[in-house]
Amino acid sequence: MTSATPKLPSLANDRFLRACLRLPTDATPVWLMRQAGRYLPEYRATRDKAGSFMGLATNPQAACEVTLQPLARYDLDAAILFSDILTVPDAMGLGLSFAAGEGPKFAHVVRDEAAVAKLAVPDMDKLRYVFDAVRTIRQALSDSNGVGRVPLIGFSGSPWTLACYMVEGGGSDDYRLVKTLMYQRPDLMHRILAINADAVALYLNTQIEAGAQAVMVFDSWGGVLADGAFQEFSLAYTKRVLSQLKKEHEGFRIPHIVFTKGGGLWIDQIADAGSDVVGLDWTVNLGQARAQVGDRVALQGNLDPNVLFAQPDQIKTEVIKTLDSFGVPGAGHGHIFNLGHGISQFTPPEHVSVLVDTVHAYSRQQRG
Ligand code: CP3
């Protein structure tokens, strides 16, 4: 059986999109989760000018500026929209704030029947600043002929990961409140997740219409669930999102990526959920994962972010180990190099160049 080669947008560098769609590449593409952020002094300067993280995220010009900062320093193969997964529950009226050094907080939590009854898919107008940022970034990435430098990735949290924050009211060490609701009132939990899934699908489709060239669902806390609960409360709703997403926009294929932190034991089921790419954390062996998924999906990952605290020679060694563990992508396989989770705010910025440059140089050499 032959399938038509998907149509890709005109880009100076389309390695990332090609790898997502399991097409051959000259070298392995690389980008980093949380590549725009606090480890960069220029990010901290722009955030201080904007006053706060949300001041930055809600100002399309400033969000564009910080999106491009890591691309100015490093030879990255993709840009990721600067925003946050928690913009969606904020638009649902939960009142998001970030107190300095304290992480996210919601003014209103969703822990009982009355709070669940009030939830609804938000009006996308409340998230207009996100779509404006997408348009602004796409413009900034384009040359005078409309050719983009690298593709722009849009993103959202998964229904389950968003529910964790909505029920807990912020970050959590034990997920006690969200799991209490899940076990005591599965009906309410399913209601929250169904609304989240439809909100996330609409949010991602609106990002695609604004110009996002790939989209990623962050299921950052899927891995805290028990086997069985993961399938029922996380994966089923990630599937509900994927089934609603636009696969093409203006004739171009839009790859979909799903990243479940701690999802290594469920790779087979995640690979069947309907995405083009599965993101993996550092607990997984890439070669084994590749054998498991076959030509169903491309893989993204999976260097331990703490490797970036070692010395440059050690970083090179670890990057090469990761590339060797995937091996040379053959026909029908794709690898996008990334970290296994977001980059730490304490990372020395100069260590990131070692990672990016080693990925390109070594993977080119691997291809012979
Ligand atoms: O990758 C990028 O460069 C794009 C921007 C991006 C941010 N958050 C910016 C941000 C992305 C993709 C996210 C996703 C996100 N946000 C996730 C999923 C990915 C993951 O790490 O698992 C989650 C769980 C969140 C929720 C969130 N946002 C938390 C827990 C925090 C505070 C602590 C922390 O980890 O940074 C945020 C704030 C946030 N989002 C910052 C940035 C750069 C730091 C805020 C600051 O500048 O003070």
Boltz pocket constraint, residues with backbone or C-beta under 6 A from the ligand:
constraints:
  - pocket:
      binder: B
      contacts: [[A, 32], [A, 33], [A, 34], [A, 35], [A, 36], [A, 37], [A, 38], [A, 47], [A, 53], [A, 80], [A, 81], [A, 82], [A, 83], [A, 84], [A, 85], [A, 86], [A, 98], [A, 103], [A, 104], [A, 155], [A, 171], [A, 218], [A, 220], [A, 341], [A, 342]]
      max_distance: 6.0
